[in-house]
Amino acid sequence: MVVEVLSPSNTASEMEMKLSLYEEAGVREYWVLDPKNKQARAYRLSNGTYLMQRYKDQSIITSAVLPGLEIDLKSLFAE
């Protein structure tokens, strides 16, 4: 599992490259946390391809590979 917190210096092409590399390497779950937009994306490997689920600031994101791991985005992104 990989969890990444975006910063202003992250570029779209950089994120696309990482997504492709993680998918190719077989990383089962990849979370991208976006504090600026108060949202997250979870990519979960299914038959060698990532399926993406988007979470907004009122959601709780849970891990498919680490049972019991969940993060309340409202608390995480609280100012």
Backbone bond lengths (Angstrom), bond angles and torsions (degrees), N, CA, C in turn:
res aa  C-N    CA-C-N  psi(-1)  N-CA   C-N-CA  omega(-1)  CA-C   N-CA-C  phi
1 M - - - 1.447 - - 1.527 108.91 -
2 V 1.329 114.94 138.08 1.459 121.50 176.56 1.526 107.26 -124.06
3 V 1.335 116.35 134.38 1.463 122.25 174.58 1.519 107.16 -122.52
4 E 1.330 115.92 127.85 1.454 120.32 -179.65 1.522 109.58 -125.79
5 V 1.313 116.19 133.88 1.461 122.66 175.08 1.520 106.78 -102.61
6 L 1.320 115.73 121.15 1.464 119.95 -178.59 1.520 111.37 -70.01
7 S 1.319 114.19 147.87 1.458 121.83 173.69 1.524 107.16 -126.94
8 P 1.327 117.53 166.47 1.475 119.59 -179.82 1.530 113.75 -57.66
9 S 1.323 117.95 -21.73 1.468 119.88 -177.21 1.532 113.51 -84.10
10 N 1.331 118.40 -9.93 1.460 119.90 178.05 1.529 110.11 -68.73
11 T 1.334 115.64 136.87 1.463 120.39 177.88 1.521 109.94 -109.71
12 A 1.315 116.04 157.98 1.464 121.02 179.70 1.527 110.80 -61.08
13 S 1.332 117.63 -41.68 1.465 120.06 -178.89 1.527 111.01 -66.98
14 E 1.325 117.06 -36.84 1.464 121.03 176.47 1.528 110.35 -62.21
15 M 1.325 116.76 -43.62 1.456 121.02 -178.50 1.529 111.06 -67.60
16 E 1.316 117.85 -38.82 1.466 121.75 177.09 1.522 110.51 -63.39
17 M 1.339 116.56 -41.70 1.459 121.10 179.41 1.531 110.62 -63.15
18 K 1.343 116.92 -45.79 1.466 120.64 179.53 1.519 110.82 -62.10
19 L 1.328 116.52 -43.93 1.461 120.48 179.66 1.532 110.57 -57.56
20 S 1.306 116.10 -45.93 1.462 121.57 179.64 1.528 111.61 -63.77
21 L 1.326 116.81 -43.96 1.467 120.72 179.71 1.526 111.88 -64.42
22 Y 1.326 116.67 -43.67 1.470 120.01 179.59 1.525 111.22 -65.22
23 E 1.326 116.25 -40.66 1.462 120.98 178.21 1.528 110.39 -62.20
24 E 1.324 115.87 -47.08 1.472 121.48 179.87 1.530 111.42 -62.85
25 A 1.335 116.57 -36.29 1.467 121.11 -179.18 1.527 112.34 -77.55
26 G 1.326 116.66 -10.40 1.461 119.58 178.11 1.518 114.31 84.60
27 V 1.344 116.95 22.20 1.464 120.37 175.59 1.528 106.62 -63.81
28 R 1.324 116.38 119.45 1.468 120.75 -170.85 1.524 113.53 -70.45
29 E 1.323 116.84 -28.10 1.463 119.29 -178.82 1.527 109.03 -149.12
30 Y 1.329 115.51 136.87 1.461 122.45 -178.14 1.523 107.50 -138.13
31 W 1.324 115.61 117.99 1.466 121.13 178.14 1.516 109.40 -105.25
32 V 1.318 115.87 138.33 1.460 122.34 173.91 1.529 106.55 -119.96
33 L 1.326 116.23 113.48 1.460 122.13 179.94 1.523 108.56 -98.85
34 D 1.320 116.23 128.09 1.456 122.43 -175.27 1.532 109.53 -118.50
35 P 1.342 117.76 90.72 1.461 120.54 -177.28 1.539 113.70 -63.06
36 K 1.317 117.15 -33.23 1.470 120.56 -178.39 1.525 111.00 -61.64
37 N 1.322 117.34 -44.31 1.459 122.49 -177.89 1.525 113.14 -98.75
38 K 1.325 116.05 2.02 1.469 123.19 179.10 1.529 111.67 51.01
39 Q 1.325 113.60 54.29 1.457 119.59 177.64 1.519 110.25 -148.65
40 A 1.308 115.07 169.11 1.461 121.21 178.69 1.520 108.34 -141.61
41 R 1.323 114.15 155.54 1.462 121.36 172.37 1.518 107.26 -125.23
42 A 1.299 115.98 135.01 1.460 120.99 175.67 1.521 107.71 -115.11
43 Y 1.324 115.80 123.58 1.458 121.97 176.44 1.522 106.66 -105.78
44 R 1.328 116.45 124.44 1.460 121.46 -179.42 1.521 108.82 -122.70
45 L 1.326 114.46 129.67 1.464 120.73 -176.60 1.529 110.38 -72.73
46 S 1.320 115.41 128.35 1.457 122.52 177.29 1.520 108.31 -138.91
47 N 1.319 116.39 113.59 1.472 121.50 -178.07 1.524 112.20 54.76
48 G 1.346 116.07 40.15 1.452 121.53 175.82 1.518 115.34 82.33
49 T 1.330 117.56 2.79 1.462 121.97 -178.33 1.521 109.59 -129.32
50 Y 1.324 116.29 141.77 1.454 120.26 178.60 1.525 111.43 -77.56
51 L 1.322 114.46 135.02 1.459 122.40 167.90 1.518 105.90 -107.72
52 M 1.327 116.96 134.00 1.459 120.95 -174.72 1.520 110.63 -108.51
53 Q 1.333 114.22 139.24 1.454 121.31 172.63 1.522 107.82 -127.33
54 R 1.325 116.26 134.06 1.458 122.15 -177.53 1.531 109.07 -101.17
55 Y 1.328 115.06 139.90 1.460 121.77 178.84 1.524 108.34 -124.95
56 K 1.330 116.06 136.98 1.472 121.53 177.21 1.520 109.89 -97.58
57 D 1.325 117.13 176.21 1.465 122.62 -172.45 1.530 114.83 -62.55
58 Q 1.301 119.65 -16.15 1.470 121.66 179.15 1.530 111.59 -96.62
59 S 1.305 118.46 3.49 1.462 123.03 -174.37 1.519 112.68 -92.49
60 I 1.301 114.05 164.58 1.465 121.59 170.08 1.520 106.28 -115.69
61 I 1.321 115.61 122.37 1.461 120.85 179.47 1.529 108.15 -94.31
62 T 1.313 115.93 132.17 1.461 121.11 -179.02 1.524 109.54 -121.56
63 S 1.312 114.77 149.87 1.456 120.58 -179.23 1.518 110.95 -89.15
64 A 1.319 115.30 138.98 1.457 121.21 174.79 1.531 111.12 -86.60
65 V 1.324 117.37 -21.02 1.465 120.49 -176.31 1.524 113.52 -104.46
66 L 1.320 117.30 -18.76 1.465 121.44 178.03 1.524 108.29 -121.56
67 P 1.333 117.15 87.13 1.463 120.72 -177.65 1.530 111.39 -53.49
68 G 1.331 114.61 135.21 1.457 120.78 179.73 1.511 114.31 93.33
69 L 1.340 117.84 -15.21 1.466 119.94 178.13 1.514 108.93 -81.44
70 E 1.310 115.41 117.69 1.464 120.80 174.98 1.522 108.46 -145.67
71 I 1.324 114.73 145.81 1.454 120.58 -178.42 1.525 108.48 -129.42
72 D 1.323 115.37 127.23 1.456 122.19 176.13 1.531 107.42 -82.16
73 L 1.317 116.32 109.51 1.465 120.30 -175.86 1.523 112.33 -65.70
74 K 1.319 117.56 -30.61 1.468 119.65 177.77 1.528 109.92 -60.07
75 S 1.324 116.93 -44.83 1.466 120.78 178.47 1.518 111.07 -69.86
76 L 1.339 115.88 -40.68 1.464 119.81 -177.94 1.523 111.87 -62.44
77 F 1.338 116.21 -40.93 1.452 120.63 -175.23 1.529 112.75 -96.51
78 A 1.323 118.14 10.34 1.460 121.08 179.98 1.532 110.03 -62.09
79 E 1.306 115.80 142.25 1.468 119.95 -178.51 1.501 110.56 -100.83
